[in-house]
């Protein structure tokens, strides 16, 4: 009989549930053994994938099952410290969805347990697996544009996506952290990766101007979707009304970042964009790279007379995080079956989180933030 690899899931939501379905379809040796989630809908989704799955009422109960060797955590962000700690101290390897935690103390506590237990920790920075960003990293490694001088990047969301966030549990900092941390930690991580340096100083401005009660009539002006759903609510699992003040996140934000290497970057996010983008512009000493995940296009041009613009068409679909989910699932399978080290681990999680914490401190306190204090707290020299 072939070897079986049992996984357990704490927080079987839409995101982790989708990964589990793909993982089990890819590798029949992997089986969903146990699930812990208070939602009847989530339990039903898990049973649709694994009819005999054990349903646990606590994370401790899940980790007591000897058939569970790997635990995937998709619970709300404020529970990540508790759930990751329980799983690793029970001797289980952990995959944790982003962000790592909602505050620095919890992030560092998770790192302490990773070091204490020696268990493998796989962090869900899915965009690192996207073919588009892999291509850009290859071009940088080939010194295609020389030394990076400055970066401009953004994440502007389609209005239904933004509407979903502003009526979901993610609208509360206590559960999810800030919008920068919960949603944009991916983008911050990608630029950290491309630049190859840590941020030293940040500044930021932002606020809530779109998803407010005064703008609720915009949904009526737009009219229903082709499937008959109300505007700003045509997104999977959407429930409620995004145009309320029952939230403490922003719907738009800008930030500037200075890195230890001398690179300067600017970032812009907006939750109700008529033109959604996930664009990245890297300007170097010998050329430039411009890319957009939405179009799947990477452009490279050298500085000089009549230099040709080279265009790489990587992918033209946003399904599956532009191909990243499929690659992430392959990496998860290698991690589980062959003990391959994860490409994104605890150190990447800390770097992304600290940068986001600094940006939001700058937003809240309306000042330029020197990140040295946060790096010192994390015991990191940048």
C-alpha positions as CSV (number, residue, x, y, z in Angstrom):
1,X,0.0,0.0,0.0
2,X,1.4,3.4,-0.9
3,X,2.4,5.8,1.9
4,X,-0.3,8.2,3.0
5,X,0.4,11.8,4.1
6,X,-2.3,13.1,6.4
7,X,-3.1,16.8,6.7
8,X,-5.3,18.8,9.1
9,X,-6.8,22.2,8.5
10,X,-7.6,24.9,11.1
11,X,-9.9,27.4,9.4
12,X,-11.3,25.7,6.3
13,X,-12.2,28.8,4.4
14,X,-12.5,29.6,0.7
15,X,-8.7,30.2,0.3
16,X,-7.2,27.2,2.1
17,X,-10.1,25.0,1.0
18,X,-9.2,25.7,-2.6
19,X,-5.6,24.8,-2.0
20,X,-6.5,21.6,-0.3
21,X,-8.8,20.6,-3.2
22,X,-6.0,21.2,-5.7
23,X,-3.5,19.5,-3.5
24,X,-5.5,16.3,-3.2
25,X,-6.3,16.3,-6.9
26,X,-2.5,16.6,-7.6
27,X,-1.4,13.9,-5.2
28,X,-3.6,11.0,-4.2
29,X,-1.1,10.1,-1.4
30,X,-2.2,13.3,0.4
31,X,-5.4,13.0,2.4
32,X,-7.5,15.5,4.4
33,X,-7.7,13.8,7.8
34,X,-9.1,16.4,10.2
35,X,-10.6,19.9,10.1
36,X,-11.4,22.4,12.8
37,X,-13.7,25.2,11.9
38,X,-16.9,26.6,13.7
39,X,-18.7,27.2,10.4
40,X,-21.2,24.6,9.2
41,X,-20.6,25.8,5.6
42,X,-16.8,25.2,6.0
43,X,-17.4,21.7,7.4
44,X,-19.7,20.9,4.4
45,X,-17.0,22.1,2.0
46,X,-14.4,19.9,3.7
47,X,-16.7,16.9,3.6
48,X,-17.3,17.5,-0.1
49,X,-13.5,16.9,-0.6
50,X,-13.1,14.2,2.0
51,X,-16.4,12.7,3.1
52,X,-14.8,10.8,6.1
53,X,-12.9,13.8,7.4
54,X,-12.7,14.0,11.2
55,X,-14.4,17.2,12.5
56,X,-12.7,18.6,15.6
57,X,-14.0,21.3,18.0
58,X,-10.5,22.5,19.0
59,X,-7.1,22.8,17.4
60,X,-5.7,20.7,20.3
61,X,-8.1,17.9,19.3
62,X,-7.0,18.1,15.7
63,X,-3.3,17.8,16.6
64,X,-3.8,14.8,18.8
65,X,-4.7,12.7,15.7
66,X,-1.5,10.8,14.9
67,X,-2.4,10.6,11.3
68,X,-2.0,14.4,11.0
69,X,1.6,15.3,10.1
70,X,1.0,18.7,8.5
71,X,-1.4,21.5,9.6
72,X,-2.6,24.1,7.2
73,X,-3.9,27.3,8.9
74,X,-6.5,29.5,7.3
75,X,-8.2,30.9,10.3
76,X,-8.6,34.7,10.8
77,X,-5.3,36.4,11.2
78,X,-5.7,37.2,14.8
79,X,-5.7,33.5,15.6
80,X,-2.5,32.6,13.7
81,X,-0.2,32.8,16.7
82,X,-2.4,30.5,18.8
83,X,-3.0,28.0,16.1
84,X,0.5,27.8,14.7
85,X,1.9,27.5,18.2
86,X,-0.5,24.6,19.1
87,X,0.4,22.8,15.9
88,X,4.2,23.1,16.1
89,X,4.4,22.3,19.8
90,X,2.4,19.2,19.0
91,X,5.1,18.2,16.6
92,X,3.4,19.1,13.4
93,X,4.8,21.0,10.4
94,X,2.8,24.2,9.6
95,X,1.6,26.0,6.5
96,X,0.2,29.4,7.5
97,X,-1.7,31.8,5.3
98,X,-0.7,35.4,5.2
99,X,-0.3,37.7,7.0
100,X,1.8,36.1,9.8
101,X,-0.1,37.9,12.6
102,X,-1.7,41.2,13.4
103,X,1.1,42.6,15.6
104,X,4.8,42.3,15.9
105,X,4.8,40.5,19.3
106,X,2.7,37.7,17.8
107,X,4.9,37.5,14.7
108,X,8.0,37.1,16.9
109,X,6.3,34.6,19.1
110,X,5.6,32.4,16.1
111,X,9.2,32.7,15.0
112,X,10.3,31.7,18.5
113,X,8.2,28.5,18.3
114,X,9.6,27.7,14.9
115,X,13.1,27.9,16.3
116,X,12.2,26.1,19.5
117,X,10.5,23.2,17.9
118,X,12.5,22.9,14.7
119,X,9.3,22.2,12.7
120,X,9.1,23.3,9.1
121,X,7.1,26.5,8.6
122,X,5.7,27.2,5.1
123,X,4.3,30.8,4.7
124,X,1.7,31.6,2.1
125,X,3.2,34.4,0.1
126,X,1.6,33.0,-3.0
127,X,2.7,35.8,-5.4
128,X,6.3,34.6,-5.2
129,X,5.1,31.5,-7.1
130,X,3.5,33.5,-10.0
131,X,5.3,32.9,-13.3
132,X,5.3,36.7,-14.0
133,X,7.3,37.5,-10.9
134,X,9.6,34.5,-11.5
135,X,10.4,35.9,-14.9
136,X,11.2,39.4,-13.5
137,X,13.5,37.8,-10.9
138,X,15.3,35.9,-13.6
139,X,15.8,39.1,-15.6
140,X,17.2,40.9,-12.5
141,X,19.5,38.0,-11.8
142,X,20.8,38.3,-15.4
143,X,21.6,42.0,-14.6
144,X,19.2,43.0,-17.4
145,X,18.7,46.6,-16.1
146,X,21.7,47.0,-13.9
147,X,21.4,48.3,-10.3
148,X,17.8,49.1,-9.3
149,X,17.4,52.9,-8.5
150,X,13.7,53.3,-7.8
151,X,10.5,51.3,-7.9
152,X,6.8,52.2,-8.5
153,X,4.2,49.6,-7.7
154,X,0.5,49.3,-7.0
155,X,-2.5,47.1,-6.2
156,X,-5.8,48.7,-7.3
157,X,-8.8,46.4,-6.8
158,X,-11.9,45.9,-8.9
159,X,-14.9,47.4,-7.2
160,X,-16.5,44.0,-6.3
161,X,-13.3,42.8,-4.8
162,X,-13.0,45.9,-2.7
163,X,-16.6,45.7,-1.8
164,X,-16.1,42.2,-0.5
165,X,-13.2,43.2,1.8
166,X,-15.3,46.1,3.2
167,X,-18.1,43.9,4.3
168,X,-16.1,40.8,5.3
169,X,-14.3,40.2,8.7
170,X,-11.2,41.7,7.1
171,X,-12.7,45.2,7.6
172,X,-11.8,44.9,11.3
173,X,-8.2,45.4,12.4
174,X,-8.7,43.3,15.5
175,X,-9.4,40.3,13.3
176,X,-7.4,40.9,10.2
177,X,-4.9,43.7,10.9
178,X,-4.8,46.7,8.5
179,X,-5.5,46.6,4.8
180,X,-1.8,47.1,4.1
181,X,-0.9,44.1,6.2
182,X,-3.8,41.8,5.3
183,X,-4.0,42.5,1.6
184,X,-0.9,44.3,0.5
185,X,1.7,42.3,2.4
186,X,2.0,40.3,-0.9
187,X,3.0,43.4,-2.8
188,X,5.5,44.6,-0.2
189,X,7.1,41.1,-0.1
190,X,7.5,41.1,-3.9
191,X,9.3,44.4,-3.9
192,X,11.4,43.3,-0.9
193,X,12.4,40.2,-3.0
194,X,13.1,42.2,-6.1
195,X,15.2,44.9,-4.3
196,X,17.0,42.3,-2.1
197,X,17.1,44.7,0.9
198,X,15.1,45.7,3.9
199,X,13.2,49.0,4.4
200,X,14.7,51.6,6.7
201,X,12.3,54.5,6.5
202,X,8.6,54.8,5.4
203,X,5.9,57.4,5.2
204,X,2.2,56.9,4.3
205,X,-1.2,58.7,3.9
206,X,-4.6,57.1,3.4
207,X,-8.1,56.9,4.6
208,X,-11.7,55.9,4.1
209,X,-13.4,58.0,1.4
210,X,-15.2,55.6,-0.9
211,X,-16.9,52.8,1.1
212,X,-18.9,55.2,3.3
213,X,-22.7,55.6,3.7
214,X,-22.9,58.7,1.5
215,X,-21.7,56.6,-1.5
216,X,-24.2,53.7,-1.1
217,X,-26.2,55.1,-4.1
218,X,-23.3,54.4,-6.4
219,X,-24.4,50.8,-6.4
220,X,-27.9,51.8,-7.7
221,X,-26.3,54.0,-10.4
222,X,-24.2,51.1,-11.6
223,X,-27.1,48.6,-11.5
224,X,-27.0,44.8,-11.0
225,X,-24.4,42.5,-12.4
226,X,-25.1,40.2,-15.4
227,X,-26.0,37.5,-12.9
228,X,-28.4,39.8,-11.1
229,X,-26.2,40.6,-8.0
230,X,-25.9,44.0,-6.6
231,X,-22.9,46.1,-7.6
232,X,-20.0,45.7,-5.1
233,X,-21.4,42.4,-4.0
234,X,-20.6,40.2,-7.0
235,X,-17.8,38.3,-5.3
236,X,-17.7,34.8,-3.9
237,X,-18.9,34.6,-0.3
238,X,-20.0,38.2,-0.3
239,X,-22.6,39.1,2.4
240,X,-23.7,42.4,3.8
241,X,-23.2,46.0,2.9
242,X,-19.7,47.6,2.2
243,X,-21.0,51.1,2.6
244,X,-21.1,51.3,6.4
245,X,-18.8,52.8,9.1
246,X,-18.6,49.4,10.9
247,X,-14.9,49.1,10.0
248,X,-11.5,50.5,10.9
249,X,-9.5,49.9,7.7
250,X,-8.8,52.3,4.8
251,X,-10.0,52.0,1.2
252,X,-7.1,53.8,-0.3
253,X,-3.5,54.4,0.8
254,X,-0.1,55.6,-0.6
255,X,3.3,54.9,0.9
256,X,6.9,55.7,0.2
257,X,9.7,53.4,1.2
258,X,13.5,53.8,1.5
259,X,15.6,50.7,1.5
260,X,19.0,50.1,3.2
261,X,20.4,49.6,-0.3
262,X,19.4,53.2,-1.3
263,X,16.5,52.1,-3.4
264,X,13.4,54.3,-3.1
265,X,9.9,52.9,-3.8
266,X,6.3,54.3,-4.0
267,X,3.2,52.2,-3.5
268,X,-0.5,52.9,-4.1
269,X,-3.6,50.8,-3.2
270,X,-7.3,51.5,-3.8
271,X,-10.2,49.3,-3.1
272,X,-12.6,50.6,-5.8
273,X,-10.7,51.0,-9.1
274,X,-12.4,51.1,-12.5
275,X,-9.0,50.0,-13.9
276,X,-7.6,47.3,-11.6
277,X,-3.8,46.8,-11.7
278,X,-1.1,45.0,-10.0
279,X,1.7,46.9,-11.7
280,X,5.4,46.9,-11.0
281,X,7.9,49.4,-12.5
282,X,11.6,48.9,-11.8
283,X,14.0,51.6,-13.0
284,X,17.7,50.6,-13.1
285,X,21.0,52.1,-14.1
286,X,20.9,50.4,-17.5
287,X,17.2,49.9,-18.2
288,X,13.7,49.4,-17.0
289,X,11.2,46.6,-16.4
290,X,7.5,47.2,-16.4
291,X,4.9,44.5,-15.6
292,X,1.3,44.0,-14.7
293,X,-0.2,40.8,-13.3
294,X,-3.6,41.7,-14.8
295,X,-2.3,41.6,-18.3
296,X,0.4,39.0,-17.8
297,X,2.9,41.2,-19.6
298,X,6.6,41.9,-18.7
299,X,8.3,44.7,-20.7
300,X,12.1,45.2,-20.7
301,X,13.9,48.1,-22.3
302,X,17.6,49.2,-22.1
303,X,18.7,52.8,-21.8
304,X,20.2,53.9,-25.1
305,X,19.6,54.9,-28.7
306,X,16.9,52.8,-30.5
307,X,17.0,50.0,-28.0
308,X,14.3,47.5,-28.7
309,X,11.6,46.9,-26.2
310,X,11.4,43.2,-25.4
311,X,7.9,41.9,-24.3
312,X,7.3,38.7,-22.5
313,X,3.8,37.4,-22.4
314,X,3.6,35.3,-19.2
315,X,-0.1,34.8,-18.5
316,X,-3.2,36.8,-19.3
317,X,-5.6,35.4,-16.6
318,X,-6.0,36.4,-13.0
319,X,-7.5,33.1,-12.1
320,X,-5.5,31.1,-9.7
321,X,-3.5,34.2,-8.7
322,X,-2.2,34.4,-12.3
323,X,-0.9,30.8,-12.2
324,X,0.7,31.2,-8.7
325,X,-1.8,28.9,-6.9
326,X,-0.9,25.9,-9.2
327,X,2.8,26.4,-8.5
328,X,2.2,26.9,-4.8
329,X,0.3,23.6,-4.7
330,X,3.2,21.8,-6.4
331,X,5.5,23.3,-3.8
332,X,3.2,22.2,-1.0
333,X,3.2,18.7,-2.4
334,X,7.0,18.6,-2.5
335,X,7.1,20.0,1.1
336,X,4.7,17.3,2.4
337,X,5.9,14.3,0.4
338,X,9.6,15.0,-0.2
339,X,10.4,17.3,2.7
340,X,11.5,20.0,0.2
341,X,12.2,23.3,2.0
342,X,9.5,26.0,1.4
343,X,10.5,28.9,-0.8
344,X,8.7,31.3,1.6
345,X,9.3,30.8,5.3
346,X,9.3,32.6,8.6
347,X,12.0,35.1,7.7
348,X,10.1,36.4,4.7
349,X,7.0,36.6,6.8
350,X,8.7,38.8,9.4
351,X,10.3,41.1,6.8
352,X,7.0,41.7,5.1
353,X,5.1,42.2,8.3
354,X,7.6,44.7,9.8
355,X,7.5,46.8,6.7
356,X,3.7,46.9,6.8
357,X,3.7,47.7,10.5
358,X,6.0,50.6,9.9
359,X,3.9,51.9,7.0
360,X,0.7,51.8,9.1
361,X,2.5,53.5,12.0
362,X,3.4,56.3,9.6
363,X,-0.2,56.5,8.4
364,X,-1.7,56.5,11.9
365,X,0.9,58.9,13.4
366,X,1.4,61.1,10.3
367,X,5.1,61.0,10.4
368,X,8.1,59.5,8.7
369,X,8.9,56.2,10.6
370,X,12.5,55.0,11.1
371,X,12.1,51.2,11.1
372,X,15.3,50.7,13.1
373,X,13.3,50.3,16.3
374,X,11.1,47.5,14.8
375,X,14.1,45.7,13.3
376,X,15.8,45.9,16.7
377,X,12.8,44.4,18.4
378,X,12.9,41.6,15.8
379,X,16.6,41.1,16.4
380,X,17.4,41.7,12.7
381,X,20.2,43.7,11.3
382,X,19.4,45.2,7.9
